[in-house]
Every structure is written in C-alpha cells, then in structure tokens.
Amino acid sequence: MPTYTRRALHPKLTVITPSFNQGKFIERTIRSVLDQGYPNLEYVVVDGGSTDESVEVIRRYEDRLAWWVSEPDGGQSDAINKGIDGTSGDVVAYLNSDDYLLPGALETAVRALENGGRNWIAGGALDVEEGDPPKRLRVWRPKPPSFCEGRTRGRHWWLLVPWHVPQPSCLWRRDLFERFGRFRTDMHYAFDAEFMLRLAFAGELPELLPNDFLSVRSVHPEQKTYEMTHSWPEIHRFTDLYRGQLTRRERIHLRFARVFRAATPVAWVRWRVMQPLIHHVLGPIKRRLITPALTWAGDMLEHLPERWRPPIRTRDRLAKRLPAADDDPAARHGPLLSPIGLEPVVNDPGPDPEAHLPPHQANATRLAELKEDARAAT
C-alpha cells in the first residue's frame, strides 16, 4: 500500500517576488513567505539590478530560494514573467518586495483553490502605512465584477472603475497563464488589473475569500502606485483593449458613461473635473501637503466623542452605510461604498498586520499603543 506524505497532498506553489531597490522592505517580504511553512514551495526573487542593500539581503536567504537573479530587466511585469517562465509550480502567485503575507495565507488560499471550482483565488488585504508605529488605513474585501456596476448594468463598468481585487492576496493556476498569456510588458502600473480583466472577460472569475485576510499592502511615498498619476493613462487603455468584447448595448452605455460617468451632477464633477485635476495637476501638492494635512485633521477628530464629532470624514459616513453581513455581497448599497470593496479600517480592523515585523519594531509599536491607552485612561 503506498505511503502518502504531507508534501504529496500539497500542489507545488510558485511565489515570485520582483524587486528593485527595496532593500529596507525586502527582508520582511521574504520572511513572510518562507515563514508560511508551506511544504511544497518554489520561491524565487527576480531583482532588477538593485544598487542598495537588496542583493545582500537576498543572499542571506539564497539557500531557501529555488533561485534568484539580480540583473537589469524590462520592468516589474517583465520580471514577473521571467519568474513564471523559470518555474514549474501548479499554482502561481507574486508578492511585491514591500508587501507581505499574513500567517497561514498560503495554506488558506491553496486549500480554497483546491476545494473550489475556479482557477484563481482572491482574498482580503489590509492597507498599512509605513511608520513607527505603522498605521492601518483601509480594509480591502474582494468583490465580484457586478459589484462595481452602476445604474445601467453591464460590463462597461468593469473597464471604467476598473474592477480588480487585491493582487498580493491572489493565486492563479499556471494553466491560466498558458491559455491567456503573461502580464503585459507594455504596462508598468496597471498590468495586474489588466490581467484580471482579461480573465474576467473570458469567463474566468475568481473564488472570493472576503473574510480571509491574506496579505498587507505597504503604503509609503516610494511606492510605485502611491499616487495614481502614472496609473491612469494605462487604466484608460482598458476601454480600447476590451471594447470589442462588449455587446452593442454595453458599447453605447460606455460612450455615455465616459462622458457623464454617473447620473448625478456631483459624480460628474468628481470624475470629469476633480479627479483629473487632482491626479494630473495637483499630484505633487496632494502627496506632500494636502493628504498629510487632511489625515492629521481626521485623526484629531478621533479624539472628539462620537456624539460631538461632525460627520465630515468619509471613513465615518462609509462605516454607517456598509451593508449588513447577510446582504448580497454583489449588491451596491449607496454611492459612498467603494466599487471594488475598500472599507474603512475602523469598521473592521482585521488581523494584526504587524505579524511579520522585526521584533524591535513590533515591541516599539506595542509600547506606543500602551502609552496611548494610558493617556486615554487618565
């Protein structure tokens, strides 16, 4: 009678970390993958020729990596494709070198993939701003494409929003890359969302795990998508890429929606005036002055009793309008709800995002929390 080992029960999982000059974050990323303890792991790091301490950090873990390389490449999507081509796992994931996995993420995701009937998985994620201590910003629960559709239902909304799910919490069967191709190398910011749309339009929707938080997305000024100025030109290409797959009715609605974006004047001003102004004109000012000032003011309001606090913060209004737990997850419940599933962290703090912090950082964070609790008590 054959003997079955634990390794044989786990499909081979490939995890790829593309990196370039992320030396101060990459060790946390590597540890978060290796410390998962997944028994059939193929982990590779594809570095783009970093000039900081990245290579030194990678070398410390090279005996636990399937392979790694540090050489110039064609950008992030090219590095990920290189990792896909040089590996053989039945399941594929990639984790950027500043993001990190939460404990048990790989086991949870692979089990859901094996038990479900779909070819890729999307779990929840936390957005955490780097700092001492780190600050939780948002909770992202993945939603189906229908969640982002407006009053006139149709797939044209998938392109306009655009629909996507938290990339660090995604796993794909390798077969999908064989059938639908690799990540686009002519995109450097929105290539992950484009690949998700490519699958969705082909009928390959993900198995959603909205209550399983698998990863933390690190937010910091050096992050590629810290501001969306560079992402929007690529996002606007989605309509050209997939317009041909829309029905005639959807194409008509797409033309109207691109002009008005929604049926209210407030939404028209937001999408057609304010968003282009903020992203393309005020981007640097927003990053250095407006966002920190608004964040500070919102944090100050937290010290006011709730009954005296004016309902001017989006996080407060959104928390009051979130759907009940037994509501249809694919249904929209008001214009304040994020069309892709972002929620204020005050509504659902999720798991502890400090699980993979170095001990000295975790201790400092906990000490600061204790001091804040002591001040509040007095």
Protein Blocks (a to p, Z undefined) as FASTA:
>chain_A
ZZddfklmpccdddddddehilkmmmmmmmmmmmnopabbccddddehiablmlmmmmmm
mmmpfbdcddddebjklmmmmmmmmpcbfbdcdddfkbccdehklmmmmmmmmmmmbfbd
cdddddddeddddddfbdcddddfklmpcfbgcjklmmmmpgcddfklcccdfklmmmno
padfkbcklmmmmmmmmmmmnopacdddfkbcfbdcdddfklmklpaklmmmmmmmmmmm
mmmmpcfklmmmmmmmmmnopacfklmmmmmmmmmmmmmmmmmmmmmmmmmmmmmmmmmm
mmpcfklpccfbfklmmmmmpccfkbcfkbcebjklcfkopacfklonojafklmgcfkl
mmmmmmmmmmmmmmmmZZ
